[in-house]
């Protein structure tokens, strides 16, 4: 019987783990979910978070108003990246223990 080299087995196991456990790579960075700049990307990210999760924004400028309404969520830049939010950032009543850190805030808006 022919045996596969150990390296082939390990590579297969790593690839299987990557496909079977989405979010593993982002979990190691402290991010449960991430978003890149785009229309309403920051708000969609915030809305997708469950209590206890951290949402990370990729580098860039997000031109939108953002309302955090879920409790115990966190919003921050992805590790080592710079993020600017142009617009209003609102933490709604009931969003207890929400954390927002590391964002450059620019409150300019059309209103």
TITI-740820 format. One line per field, with one value per atom (N, C-alpha, C, CB): atom name; residue in one letter; z, y, x. Coordinates in Angstrom, 1 decimal, decimal comma, always signed. Glycine has a CB too. Layout:
residues N
atom: CA; ...
type: a; ...
Z: Z; ...
Y: Y; ...
X: X; ...
//
This chain:
residues 111
atom: N; CA; C; CB; N; CA; C; CB; N; CA; C; CB; N; CA; C; CB; N; CA; C; CB; N; CA; C; CB; N; CA; C; CB; N; CA; C; CB; N; CA; C; CB; N; CA; C; CB; N; CA; C; CB; N; CA; C; CB; N; CA; C; CB; N; CA; C; CB; N; CA; C; CB; N; CA; C; CB; N; CA; C; CB; N; CA; C; CB; N; CA; C; CB; N; CA; C; CB; N; CA; C; CB; N; CA; C; CB; N; CA; C; CB; N; CA; C; CB; N; CA; C; CB; N; CA; C; CB; N; CA; C; CB; N; CA; C; CB; N; CA; C; CB; N; CA; C; CB; N; CA; C; CB; N; CA; C; CB; N; CA; C; CB; N; CA; C; CB; N; CA; C; CB; N; CA; C; CB; N; CA; C; CB; N; CA; C; CB; N; CA; C; CB; N; CA; C; CB; N; CA; C; CB; N; CA; C; CB; N; CA; C; CB; N; CA; C; CB; N; CA; C; CB; N; CA; C; CB; N; CA; C; CB; N; CA; C; CB; N; CA; C; CB; N; CA; C; CB; N; CA; C; CB; N; CA; C; CB; N; CA; C; CB; N; CA; C; CB; N; CA; C; CB; N; CA; C; CB; N; CA; C; CB; N; CA; C; CB; N; CA; C; CB; N; CA; C; CB; N; CA; C; CB; N; CA; C; CB; N; CA; C; CB; N; CA; C; CB; N; CA; C; CB; N; CA; C; CB; N; CA; C; CB; N; CA; C; CB; N; CA; C; CB; N; CA; C; CB; N; CA; C; CB; N; CA; C; CB; N; CA; C; CB; N; CA; C; CB; N; CA; C; CB; N; CA; C; CB; N; CA; C; CB; N; CA; C; CB; N; CA; C; CB; N; CA; C; CB; N; CA; C; CB; N; CA; C; CB; N; CA; C; CB; N; CA; C; CB; N; CA; C; CB; N; CA; C; CB; N; CA; C; CB; N; CA; C; CB; N; CA; C; CB; N; CA; C; CB; N; CA; C; CB; N; CA; C; CB; N; CA; C; CB; N; CA; C; CB; N; CA; C; CB; N; CA; C; CB; N; CA; C; CB; N; CA; C; CB; N; CA; C; CB; N; CA; C; CB; N; CA; C; CB; N; CA; C; CB; N; CA; C; CB; N; CA; C; CB; N; CA; C; CB; N; CA; C; CB; N; CA; C; CB; N; CA; C; CB; N; CA; C; CB; N; CA; C; CB; N; CA; C; CB
type: x; x; x; x; x; x; x; x; x; x; x; x; x; x; x; x; x; x; x; x; x; x; x; x; x; x; x; x; x; x; x; x; x; x; x; x; x; x; x; x; x; x; x; x; x; x; x; x; x; x; x; x; x; x; x; x; x; x; x; x; x; x; x; x; x; x; x; x; x; x; x; x; x; x; x; x; x; x; x; x; x; x; x; x; x; x; x; x; x; x; x; x; x; x; x; x; x; x; x; x; x; x; x; x; x; x; x; x; x; x; x; x; x; x; x; x; x; x; x; x; x; x; x; x; x; x; x; x; x; x; x; x; x; x; x; x; x; x; x; x; x; x; x; x; x; x; x; x; x; x; x; x; x; x; x; x; x; x; x; x; x; x; x; x; x; x; x; x; x; x; x; x; x; x; x; x; x; x; x; x; x; x; x; x; x; x; x; x; x; x; x; x; x; x; x; x; x; x; x; x; x; x; x; x; x; x; x; x; x; x; x; x; x; x; x; x; x; x; x; x; x; x; x; x; x; x; x; x; x; x; x; x; x; x; x; x; x; x; x; x; x; x; x; x; x; x; x; x; x; x; x; x; x; x; x; x; x; x; x; x; x; x; x; x; x; x; x; x; x; x; x; x; x; x; x; x; x; x; x; x; x; x; x; x; x; x; x; x; x; x; x; x; x; x; x; x; x; x; x; x; x; x; x; x; x; x; x; x; x; x; x; x; x; x; x; x; x; x; x; x; x; x; x; x; x; x; x; x; x; x; x; x; x; x; x; x; x; x; x; x; x; x; x; x; x; x; x; x; x; x; x; x; x; x; x; x; x; x; x; x; x; x; x; x; x; x; x; x; x; x; x; x; x; x; x; x; x; x; x; x; x; x; x; x; x; x; x; x; x; x; x; x; x; x; x; x; x; x; x; x; x; x; x; x; x; x; x; x; x; x; x; x; x; x; x; x; x; x; x; x; x; x; x; x; x; x; x; x; x; x; x; x; x; x; x; x; x; x; x; x; x; x; x; x
Z: +0,0; +0,0; +0,0; +1,2; -0,8; -0,9; +0,0; -2,4; +0,8; +1,8; +1,2; +3,1; +1,5; +1,1; +2,1; +1,1; +1,6; +2,5; +3,5; +1,7; +4,7; +5,8; +5,4; +7,0; +4,6; +4,2; +3,4; +3,3; +2,6; +1,8; +2,8; +0,8; +3,8; +4,7; +5,5; +5,7; +6,0; +6,7; +5,9; +7,2; +4,6; +3,7; +3,5; +2,4; +3,4; +3,2; +4,5; +2,9; +5,6; +6,9; +7,1; +8,1; +6,7; +6,8; +5,9; +6,5; +4,6; +3,7; +4,1; +2,3; +4,6; +5,1; +6,2; +5,5; +7,2; +8,3; +7,8; +9,3; +6,8; +6,4; +5,7; +5,3; +5,0; +4,4; +5,3; +3,2; +6,3; +7,2; +8,4; +7,8; +8,6; +9,8; +9,3; +10,9; +8,6; +8,1; +9,3; +7,2; +9,1; +10,1; +11,0; +10,9; +10,9; +11,7; +11,6; +11,4; +10,4; +10,2; +10,8; +8,7; +10,6; +11,2; +12,7; +10,6; +13,3; +14,7; +15,4; +15,1; +14,7; +15,2; +15,3; +14,4; +14,5; +14,5; +15,5; +13,1; +16,1; +17,0; +16,3; +17,8; +15,1; +14,3; +14,0; +13,0; +14,4; +14,0; +12,6; +15,0; +12,2; +10,8; +10,4; +10,8; +9,0; +8,5; +7,3; +8,0; +7,0; +5,9; +5,2; +6,3; +3,9; +3,2; +2,7; +1,9; +2,5; +2,1; +0,9; +1,7; +1,0; +0,0; +0,5; -0,4; -0,3; +0,1; +1,4; -1,0; +2,4; +3,7; +4,3; +3,4; +3,9; +4,4; +5,9; +3,8; +6,5; +8,0; +8,7; +8,5; +8,2; +8,8; +8,7; +8,2; +7,5; +7,3; +8,2; +5,8; +8,4; +9,3; +10,7; +9,3; +11,2; +12,5; +12,7; +12,8; +11,7; +11,8; +11,8; +10,6; +11,2; +11,2; +12,5; +10,0; +13,4; +14,6; +15,6; +15,2; +16,3; +17,5; +18,7; +17,4; +19,8; +21,1; +21,3; +22,3; +21,8; +22,0; +20,8; +22,5; +19,7; +18,5; +18,2; +17,3; +17,5; +17,1; +15,6; +17,6; +15,1; +13,6; +13,3; +13,2; +12,3; +11,9; +10,5; +12,0; +10,4; +9,1; +8,5; +9,3; +7,2; +6,5; +6,2; +5,2; +5,9; +5,7; +4,6; +5,3; +4,9; +4,0; +4,7; +3,0; +3,8; +4,3; +4,1; +3,6; +5,1; +5,1; +5,2; +6,2; +4,1; +4,1; +4,3; +2,8; +5,6; +5,9; +7,4; +5,6; +7,8; +9,2; +9,7; +9,4; +10,9; +11,4; +12,8; +11,6; +13,0; +14,3; +14,8; +14,1; +16,0; +16,7; +17,6; +17,5; +17,4; +18,2; +19,0; +17,3; +18,8; +19,5; +20,7; +18,6; +21,9; +23,0; +22,9; +24,3; +23,7; +23,8; +22,4; +24,5; +21,5; +20,3; +20,2; +19,1; +19,4; +19,2; +17,8; +19,8; +17,5; +16,2; +16,2; +15,6; +15,3; +15,3; +13,9; +16,4; +13,6; +12,4; +12,4; +12,1; +11,3; +11,2; +11,8; +9,8; +12,4; +12,9; +11,9; +13,4; +12,4; +11,6; +10,5; +11,0; +10,4; +9,4; +9,9; +8,6; +9,1; +9,4; +8,8; +9,0; +9,6; +9,1; +9,5; +9,7; +8,5; +8,8; +8,5; +7,9; +9,5; +9,3; +9,1; +10,5; +7,9; +7,7; +7,8; +6,2; +8,8; +9,1; +10,6; +8,3; +10,9; +12,3; +12,8; +12,6; +14,1; +14,7; +15,9; +15,2; +16,0; +17,0; +17,7; +16,5; +19,0; +19,8; +20,4; +20,9; +19,9; +20,3; +21,8; +19,4; +22,3; +23,7; +23,7; +24,2; +24,7; +24,7; +24,2; +24,0; +23,6; +23,1; +24,1; +21,7; +25,3; +26,5; +26,2; +27,7; +26,8; +26,7; +25,3; +27,4; +24,5; +23,1; +23,2; +22,2; +22,3; +22,3; +20,9; +22,8; +20,7; +19,4; +19,7; +18,8; +19,0; +19,2; +18,0; +20,3; +18,0; +16,9; +15,6; +16,7; +15,5; +14,3; +14,3; +14,1; +13,2; +13,0; +12,6; +12,0; +13,5; +13,2; +12,7; +14,5; +11,6; +10,9; +10,8; +9,5; +11,7; +11,8; +10,6; +13,0; +9,6; +8,5; +7,8; +7,5; +7,5; +6,8; +6,1; +7,8; +5,2; +4,4; +5,3; +3,4; +6,5; +7,3; +8,2; +8,2
Y: -1,2; +0,0; +1,2; +0,0; +2,2; +3,4; +4,5; +4,0; +5,1; +6,1; +7,5; +5,9; +8,4; +9,8; +10,5; +10,6; +11,3; +12,0; +12,8; +12,9; +12,9; +13,7; +15,1; +13,7; +15,7; +17,1; +17,2; +17,6; +16,3; +16,3; +16,2; +15,1; +15,3; +15,2; +16,5; +14,0; +17,1; +18,4; +19,5; +18,8; +19,6; +20,6; +20,4; +20,6; +19,1; +18,8; +19,2; +17,3; +18,9; +19,2; +20,7; +18,6; +21,5; +22,9; +23,5; +23,6; +23,0; +23,5; +23,2; +23,0; +22,0; +21,6; +22,5; +20,1; +22,7; +23,6; +25,0; +23,6; +25,5; +26,9; +26,9; +27,3; +25,9; +25,9; +25,6; +25,0; +24,8; +24,3; +25,3; +23,0; +26,2; +27,1; +28,5; +26,8; +29,1; +30,4; +31,4; +30,8; +32,4; +33,4; +33,1; +33,5; +31,9; +31,6; +32,6; +30,2; +33,0; +33,9; +35,3; +34,1; +35,7; +37,0; +36,9; +37,5; +35,8; +35,6; +35,8; +34,2; +35,4; +35,5; +37,0; +34,8; +37,9; +39,3; +40,0; +39,9; +39,3; +39,9; +40,5; +41,1; +40,2; +40,6; +39,4; +41,3; +39,6; +38,6; +38,8; +38,6; +40,0; +40,4; +41,6; +40,7; +41,7; +42,9; +43,5; +42,5; +44,7; +45,4; +46,3; +46,2; +46,5; +47,4; +48,6; +46,7; +49,7; +50,9; +50,6; +52,0; +51,2; +51,1; +51,7; +49,6; +51,7; +52,3; +51,6; +52,3; +52,4; +51,9; +50,7; +51,5; +50,5; +49,3; +49,3; +49,3; +50,4; +50,4; +50,1; +51,8; +50,7; +50,5; +49,0; +51,4; +48,4; +47,0; +46,1; +46,7; +46,5; +45,7; +45,8; +46,3; +47,0; +47,2; +46,4; +48,7; +46,4; +45,7; +44,2; +46,1; +43,7; +42,2; +41,7; +41,9; +42,5; +42,0; +41,6; +43,1; +40,5; +40,0; +40,5; +38,5; +40,4; +40,8; +40,0; +40,5; +40,8; +40,2; +40,1; +38,8; +40,5; +40,5; +41,8; +40,0; +41,7; +42,9; +43,0; +42,8; +44,1; +44,4; +45,3; +45,1; +44,9; +45,7; +46,3; +44,8; +47,5; +48,2; +48,2; +49,7; +47,9; +47,9; +49,3; +47,1; +49,5; +50,9; +51,7; +50,8; +53,0; +53,8; +54,8; +53,0; +55,5; +56,5; +56,0; +57,8; +56,1; +55,6; +56,9; +54,6; +57,3; +58,5; +58,1; +59,3; +58,1; +57,7; +57,9; +56,2; +58,0; +58,1; +56,6; +58,9; +56,4; +55,0; +55,0; +54,4; +54,1; +54,0; +52,6; +54,3; +52,5; +51,2; +51,0; +51,2; +49,9; +49,7; +48,4; +49,8; +47,6; +46,3; +46,5; +45,2; +45,9; +46,0; +45,1; +45,6; +45,4; +44,6; +44,3; +43,4; +45,3; +45,1; +46,1; +45,3; +45,8; +46,7; +47,0; +46,0; +48,2; +48,6; +49,3; +49,6; +48,8; +49,4; +49,1; +48,7; +49,7; +49,4; +48,0; +50,4; +47,4; +46,1; +46,4; +45,6; +45,5; +45,7; +46,3; +44,4; +47,4; +48,1; +49,0; +47,1; +49,2; +50,0; +51,3; +49,2; +52,3; +53,6; +53,8; +54,8; +54,2; +54,3; +55,7; +53,2; +56,3; +57,6; +57,5; +58,8; +57,9; +57,9; +59,3; +57,2; +59,7; +61,0; +60,9; +61,5; +61,6; +61,5; +61,4; +60,3; +61,1; +61,0; +59,6; +61,5; +59,4; +58,1; +58,2; +57,8; +57,4; +57,4; +56,1; +57,8; +56,1; +54,9; +55,0; +54,7; +54,2; +54,3; +53,8; +53,4; +54,3; +53,9; +52,4; +54,7; +51,7; +50,3; +49,6; +49,9; +50,3; +49,7; +49,7; +50,4; +49,2; +49,2; +48,5; +48,6; +49,0; +48,4; +48,2; +47,0; +49,2; +49,3; +49,9; +50,0; +49,4; +50,0; +50,4; +49,0; +51,7; +52,2; +52,7; +53,3; +52,2; +52,7; +52,7; +51,8; +53,6; +53,7; +54,3; +52,4; +54,8; +55,4; +56,9; +55,2; +57,5; +58,9; +59,4; +59,4; +60,3; +60,7; +62,1; +60,7; +62,3; +63,6; +63,8; +63,7; +64,7; +64,9; +65,6; +65,5; +66,0; +66,7; +65,9; +67,1; +66,5; +65,8; +66,9; +65,0; +66,4; +67,3; +68,1; +66,6; +67,6; +68,2; +69,2; +67,2
X: +0,8; +0,0; +0,9; -1,0; +0,6; +1,4; +0,8; +1,3; +1,7; +1,3; +1,6; +2,0; +0,7; +0,9; +1,9; -0,4; +2,8; +3,7; +3,0; +4,7; +3,6; +3,0; +2,7; +4,0; +3,5; +3,3; +2,0; +4,4; +1,7; +0,4; -0,8; +0,3; -0,7; -1,7; -2,0; -1,4; -0,9; -1,0; -1,6; +0,4; -1,2; -1,7; -3,2; -1,0; -3,6; -5,0; -5,8; -5,2; -5,3; -5,9; -6,1; -5,2; -5,1; -5,1; -6,2; -3,7; -6,2; -7,2; -8,6; -6,9; -8,8; -10,1; -10,6; -10,1; -9,7; -10,0; -10,4; -8,8; -9,7; -9,9; -11,3; -8,9; -11,7; -13,0; -14,2; -13,1; -13,9; -14,9; -15,1; -14,6; -14,2; -14,3; -14,1; -13,3; -15,1; -14,9; -14,8; -16,1; -14,0; -13,8; -12,6; -15,1; -12,0; -10,9; -9,8; -10,4; -9,5; -8,4; -8,7; -8,1; -10,0; -10,3; -10,4; -11,7; -10,8; -10,8; -9,4; -11,4; -8,4; -7,1; -6,7; -6,1; -7,3; -7,0; -7,9; -7,1; -8,8; -9,8; -11,0; -9,1; -11,2; -12,3; -13,3; -11,9; -14,5; -15,5; -16,0; -16,7; -16,1; -16,6; -15,8; -18,1; -15,6; -14,9; -15,7; -13,5; -15,4; -16,0; -14,9; -17,2; -15,1; -14,2; -15,0; -13,6; -14,4; -15,2; -16,1; -14,2; -17,3; -18,3; -19,6; -18,5; -20,6; -21,9; -22,5; -22,9; -22,6; -23,2; -22,5; -24,7; -21,2; -20,5; -20,4; -19,1; -20,1; -19,9; -21,2; -19,4; -22,3; -23,6; -24,0; -24,7; -23,8; -24,1; -23,3; -23,9; -22,0; -21,2; -21,8; -19,8; -22,1; -22,6; -23,9; -22,8; -24,8; -26,0; -25,9; -26,9; -24,8; -24,6; -24,0; -23,6; -23,6; -22,9; -24,0; -22,1; -23,6; -24,4; -23,7; -24,6; -24,4; -23,8; -22,5; -24,8; -21,5; -20,2; -19,2; -20,4; -19,7; -18,8; -18,2; -19,7; -17,0; -16,2; -16,3; -14,8; -16,6; -16,6; -15,4; -17,9; -14,6; -13,4; -13,6; -12,2; -13,2; -13,3; -11,9; -13,8; -11,8; -10,6; -10,2; -10,7; -8,9; -8,4; -9,2; -6,9; -9,4; -10,1; -11,0; -10,8; -11,8; -12,7; -14,1; -12,5; -15,0; -16,4; -17,2; -16,7; -17,9; -18,7; -20,2; -18,5; -20,6; -21,9; -22,2; -22,2; -23,4; -23,8; -24,0; -25,1; -23,5; -23,6; -24,3; -22,1; -25,2; -25,9; -25,7; -27,4; -25,1; -24,9; -26,1; -23,5; -26,8; -28,0; -28,0; -29,2; -27,0; -26,9; -26,0; -26,5; -26,3; -25,4; -24,2; -26,2; -23,2; -22,0; -21,3; -22,3; -21,3; -20,6; -19,4; -21,5; -18,5; -17,3; -17,1; -16,0; -16,6; -16,3; -14,9; -17,4; -14,0; -12,7; -12,0; -11,8; -10,9; -10,2; -9,6; -9,1; -9,4; -8,6; -7,2; -8,6; -6,5; -5,2; -4,2; -4,6; -3,6; -2,6; -3,1; -1,7; -4,5; -5,0; -5,7; -6,1; -5,7; -6,3; -7,6; -5,3; -8,6; -10,0; -10,5; -10,9; -11,2; -11,8; -13,3; -11,2; -14,1; -15,6; -16,0; -16,3; -16,5; -17,0; -18,5; -16,6; -19,1; -20,5; -20,7; -21,2; -21,9; -22,3; -22,1; -23,7; -21,7; -21,6; -22,5; -20,1; -23,5; -24,5; -24,6; -25,9; -24,6; -24,8; -26,2; -23,6; -27,1; -28,5; -28,7; -29,3; -29,8; -30,2; -30,4; -31,4; -29,9; -30,0; -28,8; -31,2; -27,9; -26,6; -25,6; -26,1; -25,9; -25,0; -23,7; -25,7; -22,7; -21,3; -20,8; -21,4; -21,2; -20,7; -19,3; -21,6; -18,4; -17,0; -16,7; -16,0; -16,3; -15,8; -14,5; -16,8; -13,4; -12,1; -11,3; -11,4; -10,3; -9,3; -9,7; -8,8; -11,0; -11,5; -11,2; -13,0; -10,8; -10,7; -12,1; -9,6; -12,7; -14,0; -14,0; -14,9; -14,8; -14,9; -16,5; -14,2; -17,0; -18,5; -19,1; -18,8; -18,4; -19,0; -20,0; -17,9; -21,1; -22,2; -23,1; -23,1; -24,0; -24,8; -25,7; -25,5; -26,1; -27,1; -26,4; -27,8
//
